[in-house]
Amino acid sequence: MSVAEPGLLARLIEAGVTPALPRRDARYVRALNGLGAVLALQSIVYLPLFGAGLPSTLPLLLLNAIMLFGWVSLPFINARGHTDAARWVALVTAVIQVGGVSVLCGRDTWVHLYFVGGIAFAFAVFPRSRPRGLATYALVCTTCFFLIQFGLERPLLDLPPWVSTAMKLSSVTGLVVFVALVSALAYREILRADDEAEAQYQRSERLLSSILPPSVAERLKGGPQTIADGVPASTILFADIVGFTALSQTVGPTELVRMLDDIFRRFDALVAHHGLEKIKTIGDAYMAASGVPDPCPNHVERAAGLALAMVDEMERLRERYPGLQLRIGLHTGPLVAGVIGTSKFAYDVWGDTVNTASRMESHGIPGRIQVSREVRDAVRDRYRFEARGRIEVKGKGEQEVYLLLGPADGN
């Protein structure tokens, strides 16, 4: 289904709004284009009125026709990237048109009231990065209003009474419409800004939740703090892709990263399914924790189920990535979990439980899940194990270890 082309008015309002233009500046460009279109339309409305009063209204007709080109030119100037120039063209056009008509017709036609609307116009078209321009705009409009209101003695033209009355009515009507449109544009941009802020907030929330556990993220949003929680019982899983280092010597960097991303995305989905918390990846190693930051009574069982699912997933991927196997280690016990630092922070875990789980993996067997005796004892009635005996574990001495085989019969 094809997307409909935007209408002429929409294209005029969007003139000069490019991807390179900051969003908060874009709304002021749109306002300038939109209000310029409104003032151009009002100038067109005046042409029949001035034409009907010829010959006495000929100067008004010519002035209005010439100034019409000033309002029409705004979107084209913006489209060329000269947004500041467009603002000053609008000011000059307004001063000449409103001031000229007021001098020719007198203040009793109330045309000079448009200078009051010009102050609102200034706030609608100048971003806060241009405070001097906004102040100049407002000062010029205010000065012109008072000069005409208190300094103009009599008009230069002798107009028919019906023309003066019609101009008075059209001035009031036009000013009300103009102020209403300025308010509508301002409200539209406020809503647009609110939508953008909400979208940005939701993106930030999704990004934060992908980096930190939700409960930890909520605590950090309360203010800068160091989070360090003692966790009395948790299970840590380490997984390493055996054969990946050798494979990295034979494939290009793009293919290597794509392959690792494919594997880890699958692991991420399994972690979420089994209710664990992904801690981090280091090269081709993957680390997850069960029972943190929110405690759960079956943290060991969850970790064991994840480990078996990861091995099965890796087996399914061997046709796509031949030569790769997964080596996993599990250990359970107390640890410390938290967030430290102020930049590039991440949720992490520390303690002997983490170190032991890492040793279970590094001293394990490719394609198998090696666990400590503590893990075996915690879930021995729900899973089957194969005793591997006692092995020398770096930094830990001799340890009794087991290989996790699968769920026990009936589970």
Disulfide bonds with the S-S distance in Angstrom:
none
